[in-house]
Amino acid sequence: MSIVVKQRPTTSPSTHHHHYFSPIPACFRRSISEKRESPVDAPPATSTSVYATDFGACVLTWTRTLLGRTLRIQLQGDEHRCSVDHTIKIRSNPLLFWRSQGSKTVEGVQILWDFGRGGFGSGTEPEAEFYLAVLVSGEVAVLVGDVAKAEQGRLKLGSRSGKRKQRLVLRKEHVSGTRFYRATATIGGGKKVRILIEHFDTGLRFSFNGFRALEVERLVWKFRGKDQVEVDGVVVSVSWDVHGWLFGEAGRKKKRGEGGDACGVFVFDFEKVVVGGEDRMGRSESVSLSSISSSGSSWGSSNSVLDWWSVEEKEMECGGGGFSLVVYASKC
């Protein structure tokens, strides 16, 4: 059964307006409409990107701390290739000395970076004017950031970057908030898909690129589930597990982290769809919904959405060609 969802911008539920007097002057107060239309959420504290390369899986993990950022680089090659695990510290305080650009050779793997003018904003990763390259035997395994800057900058890569074959297959983000949680997925061709997860009193809402695509009611019975949405011809499987949000304070008091009871876990699997050699994701704002909703009880012995997803992840690693985004959302 296919249900077409009409396009409509994401907004917060309507509220009744009441006239009241406030001791705070109006010029210092935010309007009610502004509060409805501008949900506040915390940026990711940790993000992980997994790339499939000719040399094995390359994992880049960014962490935001009080002193700046750290970048952990892991290259997990096969038994005939080199493996590496190295961390770069990036200081945001100008009074603290750190190398904004440089190179490092670890276990035969060369790492080149330049974060000199990259602005980080409030997120974990640089927003512009940076590059990071991982080379194995003189060949580029992974190159992220400004490719032109990398090829023409101080650390010239020359023709070595032309042979690279990398594909982003998995991304994980750790976010926190009270009601709204944001994430961004990058599909083939560099097209970005903005995802908004909203937790209201009795359910969940999922929006893509500003348009609501899926709503889950009676969350107390459907704290685990799976659905499919179609965004401009691209099928996206949406899985959720919010058991830790709903049942007891004990879960929230436990250590917050990957797979912890205090987190809501959301998985977005983007199916690869190519028409005429072009990735169709994001060309228009049309959103449709094909419902295959399931309640938590129907998943039998599965304890977490990650249990269901692990099988699909293995299929993806065998050449499915898609992309998966995993969001761990902690309640503030």
N, C-alpha and C positions, 0 to 999 in steps of 0.2 A: 504494500500500500504506500503510495507516494503522496505526500502532503506538501503543497507549495506554500511557503511562508512569504507573505507580502513584505516588501521592503519598508522598513521603518527604523529611524535612528534609535540608538539605545538611549533610554532615559531612565531615571530613577522613578519608582512608583509615585503617583500623584499624592500630594498632601493637601489637607485643608488649611486655608489661610485664616489665621486669627489675628485680630488687631490687638496689640498690646503695647505698653509703654516700656522703654528700656532706658536705663541711665547712661548707656553708651551712645554717643552721637552717631547718627546714621552714616556719616562719612567714614566711620571706622568699622562698620558692620558689613558683612557680606550679605547680599540679598538672598532670599529664599530660592529664587530661580537659579542663581549661581551655584548654590549648594547642591541643587538637584542635578545640574548639568555637568558639574566638575567633581566627580568622585575622587577622593584622595586615597592613595595607596602608597606603600613603600616600594622603592625600587629593589630589584633582585640583590641579594647579598652574595650569592654564589651562582655562577653559570658555567656549564660544561658543554663543550662542543666536541663531537666525535666525527672524525673524517676518515673515510675509506681511501687509502692510497695504494700505490703499487708496492709500497714497502711495508704494508700492514696498517693497523689502526693507529691514528694519531689523536690524542686526547688533549684538549686545551681547557684548563680549569682556571677561571678568573674568580678572585675573592676580594671583596671590598672590606677594608678594615679602617680603623681610626687614623692610621698613619699613611694610608694609601691603598694600593692594590698589590696583590701577588698573582703571578701567573705561573701555573704548574704545567709543564710540557711533558707528556708521556708518549713515547713511540713504542708500540707493542708489535715488533716484527716477528716473523716466523723464526724457526730454529736456525735458518741460514742467514738471517739479517741481524743487524745490530738493534738493540733496544736501549732506551734512554729514559731517565726520569730526572728532570731538572726544574728548579724553581727560580723565577726572576722576581725581585722585589721592586716595585715602582712606587716611589714616595710622592705624595701629593703636597707635602709641606716644603716650600722653597728653601727653608732654613736647613733642611736635612739633605746631606749630600747623597746623590745616587747617580748612576750612569744611565742617562736617557737613551743612549744608543751604544751598540757594541756587538760583540760576537763571543761565542763560547763553543768549544768543541768538547763533547762528552761522549765517551765510548765510540769514537769514530763518527759521531753525528754532529754536524755543525748547525748552530742556532744563530741567526742574525736578527737584530731588532733595532727599531728606531721609534721611540715614543716621545721625541723631543718636543713636538708641537701638538701632540694629540690631546684633545680635550676629552675628559672622562665624564663630565656632567655628574649626575647622581647615580649612574649605573655602575656596573662592574667593568665594562669594556670601553676602550677608547671609541670616540664617536667619529673622528676624522683624522687625517694626516698622520697615519702611523702604518707600520708594516711589521710583520713577523714572518720569518722564513725558516723552515727546517729542511736541511739538505743531507742526503745520504749519498756517499760516494760522488759528491759533486753535482748530484741531481736533486732538484727541488721536489721534496715530498709534499710539503704544505706551504702555501703562501697566502696569508690573510692580510686584509687591510688595503692600503693604497698600492696597487700593483705598479702603476706608473712611477710612483715615488721610490718603490723598491728597485725598479730596473734602472732608474736614472739618478738615484741618490748616491751618497758617499760609498755605500756598500753595494757596488754594482753587481747585479746578478747576470746581466747579459742574456745570452740565449739559453741559459740553464733553466729559466722559468718556463720556456716554451714547451718542455716535455712533461710538465706536471699533469697528473691526472688525479684530482682529488674530488671527493663528493661528500658533502655534509649529510650524514645519515641519522644523527641523533643529537638532540640538544636537551639539557636539563637545566632548570632554573629553580632556585629557592627564593620564594617571596614571602612577605608577611603583610598583614593588614587586618581590618575588622570586618569589612563587607565586600570590598572590591579588590580584585587581583588581576594584574595585567601581565601579558607575555607577548612576545613577538616571534613569529616563525618566518624564516627566510626560505622561499621555495626556489626552484630552478630559475636561472636567469637573474637572480638577485631580487626578485619580487618579495616584498615584505607583507605579511598578513598580521594585523593587529588583533589580538584576542583579549576579550574582557570576560572575566568570570565574576558573576555577582551572586552572593549568598544572601538571600532574603529570608523572611521568617520561616517559611515552610518549604522552600525549594532553592533551585539554582537556575541561573540564566547564563547562556553562553552567546557571545556576540563576536562576529568576525567583521573586521573593517568597518565598525560602527553600526552594523545591522544585526538585529537579534535573529539567531538561527535555531536556538533550542532552549526549551524551558522544561525543567523537571519539577513536578509538584509532588507533594506528600513525601518529602525527603526522608522522613523518619522511617518509612517503609522501603524507600529506594536509595538508601545511603550508598549502595554500590550499584553500578549499572553501566550500560553501554548503548550508544546510539550512533547513527550515521547522519551527517549533514553533507549537503552538496553545495559547494561554493563555486559558482561559475564553471560548472562541469568537472570540478575536482572533488572526489569523494574524500571526506574527512571522517574517520572513526573517532568518536569522543568517548572516553572511559573516565569514570570518576569513582572515588572511594573517600567518603567523608565521615566514616565511622568514628574517627578520633575527634571530630568536631562536635558530634551530637551526644555522645554517651559518656558523661562523667567528667569531673575535674582531674581525675587521676591521669588520664592521657595527656592533658595539657601540661601537667607538672613534670612529665618525663622529659628526658633530653630531646630537644627539638633537632631533627635531622632527617636524613634520607630514610624513608620507610618508617619513621617513628609514628607512634600512635597520635601524637599531637598535630600531625600534618594531614591536610586534605591532599590527596594525590589525584592528578588529572593527566591523562595521556591523550595526545592528539596525533593520530596517524594519518599522514597525507599521502594519498595514492598518487603515483606518478602518472600523469596524463599528458601526452604530447600529441598535438594535432598540427599537421603540416610543418613539423619540425619546431614548433613553438609551444612552450609551456603556457597553458591557458589560465593558470591561476592568477586571479586579480584583475583581469581585463575589464570586468564590469562589476557592478555592485549587486547583481542578482543573487539571491540566496534561496535555496529550496531545501526541503527536509524530507528524508525517507526514514520513517520511524521503525526501529526494531528494539524499542526500549525494553529493558529487563530490570526487574527488582533485585535487591540484594539477595533475597532468599533463593532465587533461581540459579545462583551460581554454585550451589552445592558446597563442597568443602573448600573452595577458594577463600583464602583469608584476606587477600588484598588485590586491588586492581593490577598490581605489578605481577601477580601470579598469572592472570589471564594474558597479560601483555608479553610475558617472557617468550611464549611460543611464537607470537607474531614478530618479536624482535629477532629471533633466530632465523625466521623466514626472510626477513629484511636483510640480514647479514649475508644470506646466501644469494643475493642478487635481485631482490625485489624491486630496487630502484626508487623506493619511496623515502619518506622522511618522517621522523617521529620527534615530538616535543613532549617532555615530561615536566610537569610543574608540581613542585612541593610547596603547598601554601600553609603557612603557620598563622594561627590566630594571635593577635597582639593582646 
